[in-house]
Amino acid sequence: MKLFFAILEDDRNLLKYYESEIENILEKHNIPGKVVCASDDPVQFMSAVKTYMVNVCLIDINLKKGTNGMHIAREIRRLKIPTEIIFITGHLQYMKDAFVVRAFDYIEKPVTRESLVKCILRLYRDIDIENCAKQEVIKVKSGTAIYHIPVDEIYYIEHFNFKSIIIAGDRRIESYESLVNLAKMLPKDKFKQCHRSIWVNTSYIDMVDLKNDEIKLKNGMRCSLGKTFRKGFSKYAG
């Protein structure tokens, strides 16, 4: 799970500091993500939150531009934007209202690197756990290791040379588990057999070439299409 941050702070020196520190923390702790917006303008900030896949908002409570951070947070919740909210504040009396907007946490000023690290690591852990809980996964033994592979990351599974080869994201996982057993683990509303030795994730199909009996996937990979399975893939034909 990647963390995409949007920062709202009207002190430009602090804004640069937060942006730099967050980028450094993500890199140092190998957390995928980046700061997609760092602004002192609430209008520009809200535009970014609505436009980009922002899932973490770092908001200063005490803004000086005709609004405050709590108002911005309420607007985010009113619009039902699925993002975590972290407040920055020197006024702890506001924090009783943080529960109303379901804030993840608050950081008290002056903000230190340690307080940012602690908050971001806890956030990443909680989001990762929640994300894993929602995902369908299959457990596959490969050598002495057992992989928990999210179903939505699997492009296809192919049986070749007595092994099942699972192509998932940028990984290639080989297992002696039979294709029949692996197929039983796959949700049938997402996967279809396209060849006697291949099951493909239909959500990744770009087009089907019936002339050459091939399936082209959105990542550029190609799978063979067996003649006896053509009928089930005709709707994808280009």
C-alpha positions as CSV (number, residue, x, y, z in Angstrom):
1,M,0.0,0.0,0.0
2,K,1.4,3.4,-1.0
3,L,1.1,6.5,1.1
4,F,0.2,9.6,-0.9
5,F,0.5,12.8,1.2
6,A,-1.1,16.2,0.9
7,I,0.1,18.8,3.3
8,L,-1.6,22.1,4.3
9,E,0.4,24.5,6.3
10,D,0.4,28.3,5.9
11,D,4.0,28.8,7.2
12,R,6.1,28.2,4.1
13,N,9.2,27.4,6.0
14,L,7.4,24.7,8.0
15,L,5.7,23.5,4.8
16,K,9.1,22.9,3.2
17,Y,10.3,21.2,6.4
18,Y,7.3,18.8,6.6
19,E,7.6,17.9,2.9
20,S,11.3,17.2,3.1
21,E,11.1,15.2,6.4
22,I,8.2,13.1,5.1
23,E,10.0,12.3,1.9
24,N,13.1,11.3,3.9
25,I,11.1,9.2,6.3
26,L,9.4,7.3,3.5
27,E,12.8,6.6,1.8
28,K,14.6,5.7,5.0
29,H,12.0,3.2,6.2
30,N,11.2,1.8,2.7
31,I,7.7,2.9,2.8
32,P,6.2,3.3,-0.8
33,G,4.7,6.7,-1.4
34,K,5.4,10.4,-1.9
35,V,4.1,13.9,-1.2
36,V,1.8,14.8,-4.0
37,C,0.9,18.2,-2.7
38,A,2.4,20.7,-0.3
39,S,0.5,23.9,-0.2
40,D,-0.2,27.0,2.0
41,D,-3.4,27.6,0.0
42,P,-6.6,25.7,1.2
43,V,-8.2,25.9,-2.2
44,Q,-5.2,24.4,-4.0
45,F,-4.9,21.8,-1.2
46,M,-8.5,20.7,-1.6
47,S,-8.2,20.6,-5.4
48,A,-5.3,18.2,-5.0
49,V,-7.1,16.0,-2.5
50,K,-10.1,15.7,-4.9
51,T,-7.9,15.1,-7.9
52,Y,-5.1,12.8,-6.8
53,M,-5.2,9.5,-5.0
54,V,-4.3,11.2,-1.7
55,N,-4.8,8.9,1.3
56,V,-3.0,10.9,4.0
57,C,-3.8,14.6,4.7
58,L,-1.4,16.5,7.1
59,I,-3.3,19.6,8.1
60,D,-2.3,22.6,10.3
61,I,-5.3,23.4,12.5
62,N,-4.5,27.1,13.0
63,L,-4.6,28.6,9.4
64,K,-4.7,32.3,8.8
65,K,-6.4,32.4,5.4
66,G,-10.0,32.8,6.3
67,T,-10.5,29.2,7.4
68,N,-9.0,26.6,9.8
69,G,-7.9,23.1,9.5
70,M,-10.9,21.7,11.3
71,H,-13.2,23.2,8.7
72,I,-11.1,21.7,5.9
73,A,-11.2,18.3,7.6
74,R,-15.0,18.5,7.9
75,E,-15.2,19.3,4.2
76,I,-13.1,16.3,3.3
77,R,-15.4,14.1,5.4
78,R,-18.5,15.7,3.8
79,L,-17.2,14.8,0.4
80,K,-16.5,11.3,1.6
81,I,-12.9,11.3,0.4
82,P,-11.3,8.2,1.7
83,T,-8.2,9.6,3.4
84,E,-6.6,9.6,6.8
85,I,-6.3,13.0,8.5
86,I,-3.4,14.0,10.8
87,F,-3.6,17.3,12.5
88,I,-0.7,19.6,13.4
89,T,-1.5,21.9,16.2
90,G,-0.2,24.1,19.0
91,H,-3.8,24.4,20.4
92,L,-4.7,21.1,22.1
93,Q,-8.2,22.5,22.9
94,Y,-9.2,21.7,19.3
95,M,-8.4,18.0,19.7
96,K,-11.8,17.2,21.2
97,D,-13.2,18.0,17.8
98,A,-10.8,15.6,16.1
99,F,-13.0,12.7,16.9
100,V,-15.9,14.2,15.0
101,V,-13.8,14.1,11.7
102,R,-12.3,10.7,12.6
103,A,-8.7,12.0,12.6
104,F,-6.1,9.3,12.7
105,D,-3.8,11.3,15.0
106,Y,-2.5,14.7,15.9
107,I,1.1,16.0,16.2
108,E,1.8,18.8,18.7
109,K,3.9,21.7,17.7
110,P,6.8,22.2,17.5
111,V,6.9,19.2,15.2
112,T,10.1,17.0,15.4
113,R,11.4,14.3,13.1
114,E,10.8,11.8,15.9
115,S,7.1,12.7,16.2
116,L,6.7,12.5,12.4
117,V,8.4,9.1,12.3
118,K,6.3,7.7,15.1
119,C,3.1,8.8,13.5
120,I,3.9,7.7,9.9
121,L,5.2,4.3,11.0
122,R,2.0,3.7,13.0
123,L,-0.1,4.9,10.2
124,Y,1.6,2.7,7.6
125,R,1.3,-0.4,9.9
126,D,-2.4,0.2,10.5
127,I,-3.2,0.8,6.9
128,D,-1.2,-2.2,5.8
129,I,-2.9,-4.4,8.3
130,E,-6.3,-3.1,7.2
131,N,-5.5,-3.5,3.6
132,C,-4.3,-7.1,4.0
133,A,-7.4,-8.0,6.0
134,K,-9.6,-6.8,3.1
135,Q,-7.6,-8.7,0.4
136,E,-8.2,-12.1,-0.9
137,V,-5.0,-14.1,-0.7
138,I,-3.9,-17.6,-1.7
139,K,-1.2,-19.4,0.2
140,V,1.4,-21.1,-2.0
141,K,4.5,-23.1,-1.0
142,S,7.6,-22.5,-3.0
143,G,10.6,-24.4,-1.9
144,T,10.8,-23.9,1.9
145,A,8.9,-20.6,1.8
146,I,5.1,-20.0,2.0
147,Y,3.9,-17.0,0.0
148,H,0.7,-15.1,0.8
149,I,-0.2,-13.8,-2.7
150,P,-3.0,-11.2,-3.1
151,V,-5.4,-12.5,-5.7
152,D,-5.8,-9.1,-7.3
153,E,-2.0,-9.1,-8.0
154,I,-2.1,-12.3,-10.0
155,Y,-2.0,-11.9,-13.8
156,Y,-2.1,-15.6,-14.6
157,I,-1.0,-19.0,-13.5
158,E,0.6,-21.5,-15.9
159,H,1.7,-25.1,-15.5
160,F,5.0,-25.8,-17.2
161,N,7.7,-28.5,-16.8
162,F,6.0,-30.0,-13.8
163,K,5.7,-26.7,-12.0
164,S,3.0,-24.1,-11.6
165,I,4.3,-20.6,-12.4
166,I,2.4,-17.7,-10.8
167,I,2.9,-14.3,-12.3
168,A,1.8,-11.7,-9.7
169,G,2.8,-8.0,-9.9
170,D,6.5,-8.0,-10.7
171,R,7.0,-11.5,-9.1
172,R,7.4,-14.9,-10.6
173,I,6.7,-17.6,-8.1
174,E,7.3,-21.3,-8.9
175,S,5.6,-24.1,-7.0
176,Y,5.0,-27.8,-7.3
177,E,1.4,-27.3,-6.3
178,S,-0.8,-28.6,-9.0
179,L,-2.7,-26.3,-11.3
180,V,-5.9,-28.0,-10.3
181,N,-5.4,-27.2,-6.6
182,L,-4.4,-23.6,-7.3
183,A,-7.4,-23.1,-9.5
184,K,-9.7,-24.2,-6.6
185,M,-8.3,-21.3,-4.6
186,L,-9.1,-18.7,-7.2
187,P,-12.4,-16.7,-7.2
188,K,-14.3,-17.9,-10.3
189,D,-15.7,-14.4,-10.9
190,K,-12.2,-13.1,-11.6
191,F,-10.3,-16.0,-13.2
192,K,-11.0,-18.2,-16.2
193,Q,-9.2,-21.1,-17.7
194,C,-7.9,-20.1,-21.2
195,H,-5.8,-23.1,-21.9
196,R,-5.4,-26.6,-20.5
197,S,-2.4,-25.3,-18.6
198,I,-3.3,-21.6,-17.9
199,W,-5.8,-19.7,-15.7
200,V,-5.9,-16.0,-16.4
201,N,-7.2,-13.0,-14.4
202,T,-9.9,-11.6,-16.6
203,S,-9.6,-8.1,-15.1
204,Y,-6.1,-7.8,-16.7
205,I,-7.2,-8.8,-20.2
206,D,-6.5,-6.0,-22.7
207,M,-7.7,-7.9,-25.9
208,V,-8.0,-11.4,-27.3
209,D,-6.5,-12.3,-30.7
210,L,-8.6,-15.1,-32.0
211,K,-6.6,-15.3,-35.2
212,N,-3.4,-16.2,-33.4
213,D,-5.1,-17.7,-30.3
214,E,-3.5,-15.3,-27.9
215,I,-4.6,-13.2,-24.9
216,K,-2.8,-9.8,-24.5
217,L,-2.7,-8.6,-20.9
218,K,-2.6,-4.9,-19.8
219,N,1.0,-5.3,-18.7
220,G,2.0,-6.4,-22.2
221,M,2.3,-10.1,-21.4
222,R,0.6,-12.7,-23.6
223,C,-1.0,-16.0,-22.8
224,S,-2.0,-18.8,-25.1
225,L,-5.6,-19.4,-25.8
226,G,-6.6,-23.0,-26.3
227,K,-9.1,-23.6,-29.2
228,T,-11.6,-25.4,-26.8
229,F,-11.7,-22.3,-24.6
230,R,-12.2,-19.7,-27.4
231,K,-15.9,-19.3,-26.8
232,G,-15.6,-18.1,-23.3
233,F,-13.2,-15.3,-24.4
234,S,-14.9,-14.1,-27.6
235,K,-16.3,-11.0,-25.9
236,Y,-12.7,-9.7,-25.3
237,A,-11.8,-10.2,-29.0
238,G,-10.3,-7.1,-30.7
